[in-house]
Amino acid sequence: MTDEKAIKEAQEKFGLLLRNQLNRVERLKKEGDWIDYSKLDKMIIGVCGGDGIGPYISASAQRVMEFLLADKIKAGKAEIRVIDGLTIERRAQVMKAIPDDTLEELKQCHIILKGPTTTPKKGDEWPNIESANVAMRKELDLFANVRPVSVPELGIDWTFFRENTEGSYALGSEGMDVTPDLAMDFCVATKQGTERITRAGFEHAKKTGKNYVSVITKANVIKTTDGRFLSTAEAVSKDYPGVKWDDWFIDILTAKLLDPARRSDFRVFVLPNLYGDIITDEAAQIQGGVGTAGSANLGKRYAMFEAIHGSAPRMVTEGRAQYADPSSMIKAVAMMMDHIGETEKARKLGMALDICCQFEKRLRVTGRSTGATGNEFADYVMDTMQREDLEKAWKKHVDAAVAAAKN
């Protein structure tokens, strides 16, 4: 193929991508208000196990969720639906990130609890289909990926608001090999998409009293898309005069999260898709590993809650899947409770997880038969939640950890 022909074909494809994104902008201009869960006759919660260890840890988390929502389920105010179809085998069979029938089932829900899914990479046995996560975020317009990280003894209380539907991931499967020597990918930033994620971060800072937002970009180099992200954040900040804000470049922020002299100052972060994906893994590692971190994917109509780690297929092939740590999925359940207005249940579950994972550790999950199964750990968490001294015990452990860290 001549260079001129390659350029023409690339231009045609790029034109189609532009038209699709401009159409998306028009849809964003017409989006409605946030759903009010208190006004629903019945809240439909879908549990989608995914693949690898996903079905195992999702089942353990589902038990905790059903324990917390037992009153609503009994009263017919909540319904749990198990949704299959997101295994890599099924997705590869139909050559879609999400099979059509599975997507239709997901769209019938208000809330989704989702296990990890395998995303094929170059050299895998699987075809190069789009990430199920990326596809779900786009299809359900789950624009805000919210990831909290807390390490009280280090003074860390962070919440990350990662833009979920734009940036470098939006067209991740739409890049092109222009010639055998040239490959191109694309990064997307819209005024509407950037404004709503920034506003979500500022709203959270205001609502929780954290009152400090750090906007993370690489706008000194990625001047157009990251530049728009930063300038939009500056405009939104004017609506929140009581919230302090600043901006950081992603490279130096990565270092500052490890800096004891600085990291305890941070509170709320707002950042584009790719940077958010990377930096929240680092933050989770500080907390104790990616297996300890849950994640919320929020839109105005739908919300999906998940772990932030992968599907660990090796654990399945080695017969160890029942020993996979479900704490990240249980953390996602706590975030779900908070999102639907069950704030006290969310608070108690969060304290129980701290006691079980960070402080008392009476039952350990090792990923092998040397430790507890996921279901045994779920039982441990539920038993801890029912302790009469839960709040007192949690505060005692936190105070001791803070004092030890100071010494």
C-alpha positions as CSV (number, residue, x, y, z in Angstrom):
1,M,0.0,0.0,0.0
2,T,1.3,3.5,-0.9
3,D,1.6,6.1,1.8
4,E,-1.1,8.2,0.1
5,K,-3.5,5.4,0.1
6,A,-2.7,4.6,3.7
7,I,-3.3,8.2,4.7
8,K,-6.6,8.3,2.9
9,E,-7.9,5.2,4.6
10,A,-6.7,6.5,8.0
11,Q,-8.5,9.8,7.3
12,E,-11.7,8.0,6.5
13,K,-11.5,6.0,9.7
14,F,-10.6,9.1,11.8
15,G,-13.6,10.9,10.3
16,L,-15.9,8.2,11.4
17,L,-14.4,8.3,14.9
18,L,-14.9,12.1,15.0
19,R,-18.5,11.8,13.9
20,N,-19.2,9.2,16.6
21,Q,-17.7,11.4,19.3
22,L,-19.6,14.5,18.2
23,N,-22.8,12.4,18.3
24,R,-21.8,11.4,21.8
25,V,-21.3,15.0,22.8
26,E,-24.9,15.7,21.7
27,R,-26.1,12.9,23.9
28,L,-24.2,14.2,26.9
29,K,-25.8,17.6,26.5
30,K,-29.2,15.9,27.0
31,E,-28.4,13.6,30.0
32,G,-30.8,13.6,32.8
33,D,-30.5,14.0,36.6
34,W,-29.1,11.4,39.0
35,I,-31.4,8.5,39.9
36,D,-33.1,8.7,43.3
37,Y,-33.0,5.2,44.8
38,S,-35.4,6.2,47.6
39,K,-38.2,6.6,45.0
40,L,-37.8,3.2,43.3
41,D,-40.6,0.7,44.0
42,K,-37.9,-2.0,43.7
43,M,-34.2,-1.8,43.3
44,I,-32.7,-4.4,40.9
45,I,-29.2,-5.5,41.7
46,G,-27.4,-7.6,39.2
47,V,-24.5,-9.8,40.3
48,C,-22.2,-10.5,37.3
49,G,-19.3,-12.8,38.3
50,G,-17.1,-12.3,35.3
51,D,-14.4,-15.0,34.8
52,G,-11.3,-16.4,36.5
53,I,-11.7,-15.9,40.3
54,G,-14.5,-13.4,39.6
55,P,-17.4,-15.8,40.2
56,Y,-15.8,-17.0,43.5
57,I,-15.2,-13.6,45.1
58,S,-18.4,-12.2,43.7
59,A,-20.4,-15.0,45.4
60,S,-18.7,-14.3,48.7
61,A,-19.4,-10.6,48.4
62,Q,-23.0,-11.4,47.4
63,R,-23.5,-13.2,50.7
64,V,-22.4,-10.0,52.6
65,M,-24.6,-7.8,50.4
66,E,-27.7,-10.0,51.0
67,F,-27.0,-10.0,54.7
68,L,-27.0,-6.2,54.7
69,L,-30.1,-5.9,52.5
70,A,-32.1,-8.7,54.1
71,D,-34.8,-6.4,55.2
72,K,-35.3,-4.8,51.8
73,I,-35.2,-8.2,50.0
74,K,-37.8,-9.6,52.4
75,A,-40.0,-6.5,51.9
76,G,-39.7,-6.8,48.1
77,K,-37.8,-3.5,47.9
78,A,-34.7,-5.1,46.5
79,E,-34.2,-8.0,44.1
80,I,-30.9,-9.8,43.4
81,R,-30.3,-11.2,39.8
82,V,-27.4,-13.3,38.9
83,I,-26.2,-12.5,35.4
84,D,-23.9,-14.8,33.5
85,G,-22.3,-14.1,30.1
86,L,-19.1,-12.1,30.8
87,T,-16.7,-15.0,30.7
88,I,-13.9,-14.6,28.3
89,E,-15.0,-17.8,26.5
90,R,-18.5,-16.4,25.9
91,R,-17.2,-13.0,24.8
92,A,-14.7,-14.5,22.4
93,Q,-17.4,-16.7,21.0
94,V,-19.6,-13.8,20.0
95,M,-16.6,-11.5,19.3
96,K,-18.0,-8.7,21.6
97,A,-16.7,-7.2,24.8
98,I,-20.2,-7.7,26.2
99,P,-22.6,-10.1,24.5
100,D,-25.9,-8.5,23.4
101,D,-28.1,-10.6,25.7
102,T,-25.9,-10.0,28.7
103,L,-25.9,-6.2,28.0
104,E,-29.7,-6.2,27.9
105,E,-29.8,-8.0,31.2
106,L,-27.4,-5.5,32.7
107,K,-29.6,-2.6,31.5
108,Q,-32.5,-3.9,33.4
109,C,-30.7,-3.4,36.7
110,H,-30.1,-0.2,38.7
111,I,-27.0,-1.5,40.5
112,I,-24.4,-4.0,39.4
113,L,-21.9,-6.0,41.5
114,K,-19.3,-7.2,39.0
115,G,-16.4,-9.6,39.3
116,P,-13.1,-9.2,37.4
117,T,-13.0,-10.0,33.7
118,T,-10.1,-11.0,31.5
119,T,-8.9,-8.5,28.9
120,P,-7.0,-10.1,26.1
121,K,-3.5,-8.7,25.3
122,K,-1.3,-9.3,22.3
123,G,0.0,-12.8,22.3
124,D,-3.0,-14.3,24.2
125,E,-5.0,-17.2,23.0
126,W,-8.0,-14.9,22.9
127,P,-9.1,-12.6,20.1
128,N,-8.4,-8.8,20.5
129,I,-11.8,-7.8,21.8
130,E,-12.3,-4.7,23.9
131,S,-12.1,-4.7,27.7
132,A,-15.5,-5.6,29.2
133,N,-15.0,-2.9,31.8
134,V,-14.3,-0.2,29.2
135,A,-17.4,-1.4,27.2
136,M,-19.6,-1.4,30.2
137,R,-18.6,2.0,31.3
138,K,-19.3,3.4,27.8
139,E,-22.6,1.5,27.3
140,L,-24.0,2.5,30.7
141,D,-22.2,5.8,30.8
142,L,-20.5,5.1,34.1
143,F,-18.3,8.2,33.9
144,A,-17.0,8.4,37.5
145,N,-14.6,5.7,38.8
146,V,-14.4,6.3,42.5
147,R,-11.7,4.6,44.5
148,P,-11.1,5.3,48.2
149,V,-7.9,4.4,50.0
150,S,-7.5,4.7,53.8
151,V,-4.5,4.0,56.0
152,P,-5.2,5.8,59.3
153,E,-1.8,5.2,60.9
154,L,-0.2,7.0,57.9
155,G,-2.8,9.8,57.9
156,I,-4.0,8.7,54.5
157,D,-7.6,9.3,53.6
158,W,-7.8,9.6,49.8
159,T,-10.6,9.4,47.3
160,F,-9.8,9.2,43.6
161,F,-12.3,10.4,41.0
162,R,-11.1,8.9,37.7
163,E,-12.8,9.9,34.5
164,N,-14.1,6.6,33.1
165,T,-15.4,7.1,29.6
166,E,-12.9,9.4,27.8
167,G,-9.2,9.9,27.8
168,S,-6.8,7.4,26.3
169,Y,-9.1,4.4,26.9
170,A,-12.2,5.7,25.2
171,L,-11.0,4.6,21.7
172,G,-8.6,2.0,23.0
173,S,-9.7,-0.6,20.4
174,E,-10.1,1.9,17.6
175,G,-6.4,2.8,17.0
176,M,-5.0,2.0,13.6
177,D,-1.9,0.7,11.9
178,V,-1.5,3.4,9.3
179,T,1.4,1.6,7.7
180,P,3.6,-1.3,8.8
181,D,5.9,1.3,10.3
182,L,3.3,3.7,11.9
183,A,0.6,3.0,14.5
184,M,-1.7,5.6,16.0
185,D,-4.0,5.7,19.0
186,F,-6.3,8.5,20.2
187,C,-7.2,10.4,23.3
188,V,-10.6,12.1,23.8
189,A,-11.6,15.0,26.1
190,T,-15.0,16.7,25.9
191,K,-16.2,19.8,27.8
192,Q,-19.2,17.8,29.1
193,G,-17.3,14.7,30.2
194,T,-14.5,16.7,31.9
195,E,-16.9,19.0,33.6
196,R,-19.1,16.3,35.2
197,I,-16.2,14.3,36.6
198,T,-14.6,17.4,38.0
199,R,-17.9,18.5,39.5
200,A,-18.3,15.1,41.1
201,G,-15.0,15.4,42.8
202,F,-15.7,18.9,44.1
203,E,-19.1,17.9,45.3
204,H,-17.6,15.0,47.2
205,A,-15.0,17.3,48.8
206,K,-17.7,19.7,49.8
207,K,-20.2,17.1,51.0
208,T,-17.7,15.1,53.2
209,G,-15.9,18.2,54.5
210,K,-12.6,17.2,53.0
211,N,-12.5,20.5,51.2
212,Y,-9.4,19.8,49.2
213,V,-9.2,18.7,45.6
214,S,-6.0,17.9,43.6
215,V,-6.5,17.9,39.8
216,I,-3.9,15.6,38.1
217,T,-2.8,16.0,34.5
218,K,0.3,16.2,32.3
219,A,-1.0,19.4,30.7
220,N,2.5,20.8,30.3
221,V,3.1,18.2,27.6
222,I,-0.3,16.8,26.6
223,K,-1.5,20.4,26.0
224,T,-4.8,19.9,24.2
225,T,-6.7,17.1,26.0
226,D,-5.0,17.4,29.4
227,G,-5.0,21.1,28.9
228,R,-8.8,21.1,28.5
229,F,-9.2,18.9,31.6
230,L,-7.2,21.4,33.7
231,S,-8.9,24.5,32.4
232,T,-12.3,22.9,32.9
233,A,-11.4,22.1,36.5
234,E,-10.4,25.7,37.0
235,A,-13.8,26.9,35.7
236,V,-15.7,24.4,37.9
237,S,-13.7,25.4,41.0
238,K,-15.3,28.8,40.9
239,D,-18.6,27.2,41.9
240,Y,-16.9,25.9,45.1
241,P,-15.3,28.8,46.9
242,G,-15.0,26.8,50.1
243,V,-13.0,24.0,48.5
244,K,-9.3,24.5,48.2
245,W,-7.8,23.1,45.0
246,D,-4.5,22.7,43.2
247,D,-3.1,20.9,40.3
248,W,-0.2,18.4,40.0
249,F,1.5,16.6,37.1
250,I,1.0,12.8,37.2
251,D,4.7,12.0,37.3
252,I,5.5,14.0,40.4
253,L,2.3,13.0,42.1
254,T,3.3,9.4,41.7
255,A,6.4,10.2,43.8
256,K,4.5,12.4,46.3
257,L,2.1,9.6,47.3
258,L,5.1,7.9,48.7
259,D,6.4,11.0,50.5
260,P,5.6,10.8,54.2
261,A,6.0,14.6,54.4
262,R,3.4,15.3,51.8
263,R,1.0,12.3,51.2
264,S,-1.2,12.9,54.3
265,D,-2.1,16.3,53.0
266,F,-4.0,15.0,50.0
267,R,-7.7,14.3,50.2
268,V,-9.6,14.2,46.9
269,F,-8.1,13.6,43.5
270,V,-9.7,14.2,40.0
271,L,-7.9,12.9,37.0
272,P,-8.2,11.5,33.5
273,N,-8.7,7.8,32.7
274,L,-5.2,6.4,32.1
275,Y,-3.6,8.3,35.0
276,G,-6.3,7.3,37.4
277,D,-6.0,3.6,36.4
278,I,-2.2,3.6,37.2
279,I,-2.1,5.8,40.3
280,T,-5.0,4.1,42.1
281,D,-3.1,0.8,41.9
282,E,-0.1,2.5,43.6
283,A,-2.4,3.9,46.2
284,A,-4.0,0.5,46.8
285,Q,-0.6,-1.0,47.3
286,I,0.1,1.5,50.0
287,Q,-3.1,0.4,51.7
288,G,-2.1,-3.3,51.6
289,G,-2.4,-4.4,47.9
290,V,-4.8,-4.2,45.1
291,G,-6.8,-7.0,46.7
292,T,-7.9,-4.6,49.4
293,A,-9.4,-2.0,47.2
294,G,-12.9,-1.7,45.9
295,S,-14.2,0.5,43.2
296,A,-17.4,2.4,42.3
297,N,-18.3,3.2,38.6
298,L,-21.1,5.8,38.8
299,G,-23.4,7.2,36.2
300,K,-26.6,9.1,36.6
301,R,-28.8,6.1,35.7
302,Y,-26.6,3.1,36.5
303,A,-23.9,2.2,39.0
304,M,-21.4,-0.7,39.0
305,F,-19.2,-1.8,41.9
306,E,-16.2,-4.0,41.5
307,A,-12.7,-5.0,42.7
308,I,-9.8,-3.1,41.0
309,H,-7.7,-6.2,40.4
310,G,-7.7,-8.8,37.6
311,S,-9.3,-12.2,37.1
312,A,-6.2,-14.3,38.2
313,P,-6.9,-17.2,35.8
314,R,-3.9,-19.1,37.1
315,M,-5.6,-19.5,40.5
316,V,-8.4,-21.3,38.7
317,T,-6.1,-23.6,36.7
318,E,-4.2,-24.4,39.9
319,G,-7.4,-25.3,41.8
320,R,-7.1,-22.4,44.2
321,A,-10.0,-20.1,43.2
322,Q,-12.0,-20.8,46.4
323,Y,-9.1,-19.3,48.4
324,A,-9.1,-16.0,46.5
325,D,-9.4,-12.9,48.7
326,P,-12.9,-11.4,48.4
327,S,-12.1,-8.3,50.5
328,S,-11.9,-6.0,47.5
329,M,-15.4,-7.1,46.4
330,I,-16.7,-6.8,49.9
331,K,-15.2,-3.2,50.0
332,A,-17.2,-2.6,46.8
333,V,-20.3,-3.7,48.6
334,A,-19.6,-1.1,51.3
335,M,-19.3,1.5,48.6
336,M,-22.6,0.3,47.1
337,M,-24.4,0.6,50.5
338,D,-23.2,4.2,50.8
339,H,-24.3,5.0,47.2
340,I,-27.8,3.8,47.7
341,G,-28.3,5.6,51.0
342,E,-27.5,2.9,53.5
343,T,-24.7,4.9,55.0
344,E,-24.8,3.3,58.5
345,K,-24.5,-0.2,57.0
346,A,-21.7,1.1,54.8
347,R,-19.9,2.5,57.9
348,K,-20.2,-0.7,59.9
349,L,-19.0,-2.8,57.0
350,G,-16.0,-0.5,56.5
351,M,-15.1,-0.8,60.2
352,A,-15.5,-4.6,60.1
353,L,-13.2,-4.8,57.1
354,D,-10.6,-2.7,58.8
355,I,-10.7,-4.9,61.9
356,C,-10.6,-8.1,59.8
357,C,-8.0,-7.0,57.3
358,Q,-5.7,-4.6,59.1
359,F,-6.0,-5.0,62.8
360,E,-7.1,-8.3,64.4
361,K,-6.6,-10.6,61.4
362,R,-8.0,-13.6,63.2
363,L,-8.6,-15.3,59.8
364,R,-6.1,-14.9,57.0
365,V,-6.7,-15.3,53.3
366,T,-3.4,-16.5,51.6
367,G,-4.7,-17.5,48.2
368,R,-3.9,-21.1,49.1
369,S,-5.2,-23.9,51.3
370,T,-2.9,-22.5,54.1
371,G,-5.5,-19.8,54.6
372,A,-9.3,-19.3,54.7
373,T,-11.6,-19.6,51.8
374,G,-13.4,-16.6,50.5
375,N,-16.7,-17.7,52.0
376,E,-15.0,-18.3,55.4
377,F,-13.7,-14.8,55.2
378,A,-17.1,-13.4,54.4
379,D,-18.5,-15.2,57.5
380,Y,-15.7,-13.6,59.5
381,V,-16.7,-10.1,58.3
382,M,-20.4,-10.6,58.9
383,D,-19.7,-11.9,62.4
384,T,-17.5,-8.9,63.1
385,M,-20.2,-6.5,61.9
386,Q,-22.5,-8.0,64.6
387,R,-20.1,-7.4,67.5
388,E,-21.6,-5.1,70.1
389,D,-18.3,-3.5,70.6
390,L,-17.6,-2.9,66.9
391,E,-17.2,0.8,66.9
392,K,-15.3,0.9,70.2
393,A,-13.0,-1.9,69.0
394,W,-12.4,-0.1,65.7
395,K,-11.6,3.2,67.4
396,K,-9.2,1.5,69.8
397,H,-7.3,-0.2,67.0
398,V,-7.1,3.0,65.0
399,D,-5.9,5.1,67.9
400,A,-3.2,2.4,68.7
401,A,-2.1,2.3,65.1
402,V,-1.8,6.1,64.9
403,A,0.2,6.2,68.1
404,A,2.5,3.4,66.9
405,A,3.1,5.2,63.6
406,K,4.1,8.4,65.5
407,N,6.6,6.5,67.6
